[in-house]
Amino acid sequence: MKKYVLVATSSAVAGREEEYNTWYDDVHVKDVLAIPGVKSCRRFSASPAPGMELPGQFLAIYEIEAEDGGAVIAELGRRAKSGEMQMTDSIDRTASHLGLWEEQA
């Protein structure tokens, strides 16, 4: 089995941070962890140093174990589009980015 990390940066719509974090912690993480191959999630909030620009208010790191990390991401997208995963309008979609990294041997 190969190991990957899915890194997601995101921000809440201004003034809706509490709603966003409640959704993320109570709904979204559980939905993503239900996808076969996704093993864990850790979340962080931005703490930029002076002069440092960060891509979002929040960072989530998901650990994935699968033969094909791209297939796991495709399943995540399928579930989001089909409505199997509950989404929220408290997320600033312009500040949301995903990246997949494979562990080096």
GROMACS elastic network, one bead per residue, 0.5 to 0.9 nm:
[ bonds ]
;  ai    aj funct       b0    kb
    1    65     6  0.60443   500
    1    66     6  0.53336   500
    1    67     6  0.52621   500
    1    68     6  0.87220   500
    2    64     6  0.81952   500
    2    65     6  0.56270   500
    2    66     6  0.54061   500
    2    67     6  0.54026   500
    2    68     6  0.75508   500
    2    69     6  0.79763   500
    2   102     6  0.74078   500
    2   103     6  0.73723   500
    3    63     6  0.73920   500
    3    64     6  0.57359   500
    3    66     6  0.65624   500
    3    67     6  0.82293   500
    3    69     6  0.80893   500
    3   101     6  0.85695   500
    3   102     6  0.59866   500
    3   103     6  0.54521   500
    3   104     6  0.86657   500
    4    62     6  0.82724   500
    4    63     6  0.60259   500
    4    65     6  0.63177   500
    4    66     6  0.79041   500
    4    69     6  0.66979   500
    4   100     6  0.67852   500
    4   101     6  0.53598   500
    4   103     6  0.55385   500
    5    61     6  0.63922   500
    5    62     6  0.54889   500
    5    64     6  0.58539   500
    5    65     6  0.87538   500
    5    69     6  0.88654   500
    5    99     6  0.81863   500
    5   100     6  0.58273   500
    5   101     6  0.53031   500
    5   102     6  0.66290   500
    5   103     6  0.76989   500
    6    60     6  0.80081   500
    6    61     6  0.57522   500
    6    62     6  0.50217   500
    6    63     6  0.65580   500
    6    64     6  0.72923   500
    6    69     6  0.88848   500
    6    73     6  0.84753   500
    6    98     6  0.68948   500
    6    99     6  0.56778   500
    6   101     6  0.64800   500
    6   102     6  0.89463   500
    7    59     6  0.70955   500
    7    60     6  0.58541   500
    7    62     6  0.65221   500
    7    63     6  0.89828   500
    7    97     6  0.80913   500
    7    98     6  0.56743   500
    7    99     6  0.51698   500
    7   100     6  0.63487   500
    7   101     6  0.80030   500
    8    58     6  0.81598   500
    8    59     6  0.56573   500
    8    60     6  0.51122   500
    8    61     6  0.64944   500
    8    62     6  0.82306   500
    8    96     6  0.70734   500
    8    97     6  0.56288   500
    8    99     6  0.65627   500
    8   100     6  0.89240   500
    9    55     6  0.65077   500
    9    56     6  0.54887   500
    9    57     6  0.74158   500
    9    58     6  0.56525   500
    9    60     6  0.64911   500
    9    61     6  0.89246   500
    9    95     6  0.73094   500
    9    96     6  0.54904   500
    9    97     6  0.52736   500
    9    98     6  0.66441   500
    9    99     6  0.88750   500
   10    55     6  0.74967   500
   10    57     6  0.60360   500
   10    58     6  0.52429   500
   10    59     6  0.64731   500
   10    60     6  0.84121   500
   10    91     6  0.73511   500
   10    92     6  0.70937   500
   10    93     6  0.76690   500
   10    94     6  0.85292   500
   10    95     6  0.53239   500
   10    97     6  0.65744   500
   10    98     6  0.89196   500
   11    14     6  0.85138   500
   11    17     6  0.81111   500
   11    20     6  0.85232   500
   11    55     6  0.86316   500
   11    56     6  0.51342   500
   11    58     6  0.59424   500
   11    59     6  0.88285   500
   11    90     6  0.88309   500
   11    91     6  0.61239   500
   11    92     6  0.54744   500
   11    93     6  0.78705   500
   11    94     6  0.85564   500
   11    95     6  0.57423   500
   11    96     6  0.67366   500
   12    15     6  0.78059   500
   12    16     6  0.61076   500
   12    17     6  0.52447   500
   12    18     6  0.86390   500
   12    19     6  0.85206   500
   12    20     6  0.58942   500
   12    21     6  0.81544   500
   12    56     6  0.87619   500
   12    57     6  0.74021   500
   12    58     6  0.84601   500
   12    89     6  0.89786   500
   12    90     6  0.57180   500
   12    92     6  0.51722   500
   12    93     6  0.85667   500
   12    95     6  0.84513   500
   13    16     6  0.54957   500
   13    17     6  0.68800   500
   13    20     6  0.80444   500
   13    89     6  0.80639   500
   13    90     6  0.52903   500
   13    91     6  0.54916   500
   13    93     6  0.86406   500
   14    17     6  0.69435   500
   14    90     6  0.84945   500
   14    92     6  0.82741   500
   15    18     6  0.81071   500
   15    19     6  0.89883   500
   16    19     6  0.54048   500
   16    20     6  0.61517   500
   16    21     6  0.87007   500
   16    90     6  0.59934   500
   16    91     6  0.83633   500
   17    20     6  0.50243   500
   17    21     6  0.60609   500
   17    22     6  0.85351   500
   17    90     6  0.75944   500
   17    91     6  0.86181   500
   18    21     6  0.52259   500
   18    22     6  0.61392   500
   18    23     6  0.86150   500
   19    22     6  0.52291   500
   19    23     6  0.62401   500
   19    24     6  0.86080   500
   19    90     6  0.67638   500
   20    23     6  0.52085   500
   20    24     6  0.60748   500
   20    25     6  0.86068   500
   20    88     6  0.75147   500
   20    89     6  0.84666   500
   20    90     6  0.53561   500
   20    91     6  0.63413   500
   21    25     6  0.59525   500
   21    26     6  0.82092   500
   22    25     6  0.53258   500
   22    26     6  0.57100   500
   22    27     6  0.77197   500
   23    26     6  0.53540   500
   23    27     6  0.51871   500
   23    28     6  0.62345   500
   23    29     6  0.86264   500
   23    86     6  0.89138   500
   23    87     6  0.82560   500
   23    88     6  0.72946   500
   23    90     6  0.87225   500
   24    27     6  0.56809   500
   24    29     6  0.59754   500
   24    30     6  0.86714   500
   24    88     6  0.89225   500
   25    28     6  0.63517   500
   25    29     6  0.57555   500
   25    30     6  0.77759   500
   25    43     6  0.88071   500
   26    29     6  0.68212   500
   26    30     6  0.69272   500
   27    30     6  0.55155   500
   27    31     6  0.62738   500
   27    32     6  0.88688   500
   27    85     6  0.84993   500
   27    86     6  0.72211   500
   27    87     6  0.86182   500
   28    31     6  0.50371   500
   28    32     6  0.61998   500
   28    33     6  0.85369   500
   28    85     6  0.73589   500
   28    86     6  0.70817   500
   28    87     6  0.74542   500
   29    32     6  0.52063   500
   29    33     6  0.60470   500
   29    34     6  0.86126   500
   29    40     6  0.88631   500
   29    41     6  0.70352   500
   30    33     6  0.50874   500
   30    34     6  0.62363   500
   31    34     6  0.52707   500
   31    35     6  0.72144   500
   31    76     6  0.89968   500
   31    84     6  0.83685   500
   31    85     6  0.59771   500
   31    86     6  0.78676   500
   32    35     6  0.55722   500
   32    36     6  0.89664   500
   32    38     6  0.70585   500
   32    41     6  0.87720   500
   32    62     6  0.87195   500
   32    76     6  0.69976   500
   32    85     6  0.80597   500
   33    36     6  0.76110   500
   33    37     6  0.82428   500
   33    38     6  0.53581   500
   33    39     6  0.64491   500
   33    40     6  0.66834   500
   33    41     6  0.76847   500
   33    62     6  0.85367   500
   34    37     6  0.86413   500
   34    38     6  0.72986   500
   34    39     6  0.89356   500
   35    38     6  0.58231   500
   35    39     6  0.88110   500
   35    72     6  0.73103   500
   35    75     6  0.73904   500
   35    76     6  0.71338   500
   36    39     6  0.81870   500
   36    64     6  0.87959   500
   36    65     6  0.87701   500
   36    66     6  0.83375   500
   36    72     6  0.73456   500
   36    75     6  0.89660   500
   37    63     6  0.83943   500
   37    64     6  0.53193   500
   37    65     6  0.50215   500
   37    66     6  0.54068   500
   37    67     6  0.89618   500
   37    69     6  0.84054   500
   37    72     6  0.68684   500
   38    41     6  0.83068   500
   38    62     6  0.67841   500
   38    63     6  0.59730   500
   38    65     6  0.65532   500
   38    66     6  0.82894   500
   38    72     6  0.77903   500
   39    62     6  0.71864   500
   39    63     6  0.54296   500
   39    64     6  0.55812   500
   39    65     6  0.69975   500
   40    61     6  0.80930   500
   40    62     6  0.55031   500
   40    63     6  0.52586   500
   40    64     6  0.75183   500
   41    60     6  0.66246   500
   41    61     6  0.55422   500
   41    63     6  0.64968   500
   42    59     6  0.82924   500
   42    60     6  0.56249   500
   42    61     6  0.53134   500
   42    62     6  0.66468   500
   42    63     6  0.87624   500
   43    58     6  0.72136   500
   43    59     6  0.56903   500
   43    61     6  0.65002   500
   43    62     6  0.88677   500
   44    47     6  0.89079   500
   44    57     6  0.86067   500
   44    58     6  0.56924   500
   44    59     6  0.50769   500
   44    60     6  0.63229   500
   44    61     6  0.85600   500
   45    56     6  0.87152   500
   45    57     6  0.58348   500
   45    59     6  0.62869   500
   45    60     6  0.88878   500
   46    54     6  0.73193   500
   46    56     6  0.72170   500
   46    57     6  0.50569   500
   46    58     6  0.57268   500
   46    59     6  0.74496   500
   47    54     6  0.87057   500
   47    57     6  0.85242   500
   48    51     6  0.79367   500
   48    52     6  0.56523   500
   48    53     6  0.68618   500
   48    54     6  0.67908   500
   49    52     6  0.53589   500
   49    53     6  0.83175   500
   50    53     6  0.85251   500
   53    56     6  0.88643   500
   54    57     6  0.75860   500
   55    58     6  0.85709   500
   55    59     6  0.89781   500
   55    95     6  0.69340   500
   55    96     6  0.82856   500
   55    97     6  0.82100   500
   56    59     6  0.72946   500
   56    95     6  0.59543   500
   56    96     6  0.73126   500
   56    97     6  0.86673   500
   57    95     6  0.86629   500
   64    69     6  0.72565   500
   64    72     6  0.81887   500
   65    68     6  0.85686   500
   65    69     6  0.76579   500
   66    69     6  0.58734   500
   66    71     6  0.85866   500
   66    72     6  0.76534   500
   67    71     6  0.86494   500
   68    71     6  0.54290   500
   68    72     6  0.69289   500
   69    72     6  0.51839   500
   69    73     6  0.64761   500
   69    74     6  0.86828   500
   69   100     6  0.76025   500
   69   101     6  0.86337   500
   69   102     6  0.78709   500
   70    73     6  0.50704   500
   70    74     6  0.60829   500
   70    75     6  0.86182   500
   70   100     6  0.80596   500
   71    75     6  0.61852   500
   71    76     6  0.86352   500
   72    75     6  0.51185   500
   72    76     6  0.63225   500
   72    77     6  0.87733   500
   73    77     6  0.62883   500
   73    78     6  0.85922   500
   73   100     6  0.83632   500
   74    77     6  0.50978   500
   74    78     6  0.61083   500
   74    79     6  0.86551   500
   75    79     6  0.61123   500
   75    80     6  0.85129   500
   76    79     6  0.52967   500
   76    80     6  0.62312   500
   76    81     6  0.87198   500
   76    85     6  0.84513   500
   77    80     6  0.51026   500
   77    81     6  0.61452   500
   77    82     6  0.85132   500
   78    81     6  0.52427   500
   78    82     6  0.60214   500
   78    83     6  0.85843   500
   78    84     6  0.83984   500
   79    82     6  0.51496   500
   79    83     6  0.61338   500
   79    85     6  0.55439   500
   80    83     6  0.54767   500
   80    84     6  0.61699   500
   80    86     6  0.72359   500
   80    87     6  0.72451   500
   81    84     6  0.76967   500
   81    85     6  0.79780   500
   82    85     6  0.75990   500
   83    86     6  0.62281   500
   83    87     6  0.79304   500
   87    90     6  0.89110   500
   87    91     6  0.86672   500
   88    91     6  0.62856   500
   89    92     6  0.76699   500
   89    93     6  0.86061   500
   90    93     6  0.89510   500
   91    94     6  0.87530   500
   91    95     6  0.83519   500
   91    96     6  0.80125   500
   92    95     6  0.56033   500
   92    96     6  0.67907   500
   93    96     6  0.51932   500
   93    97     6  0.84993   500
   94    97     6  0.83651   500
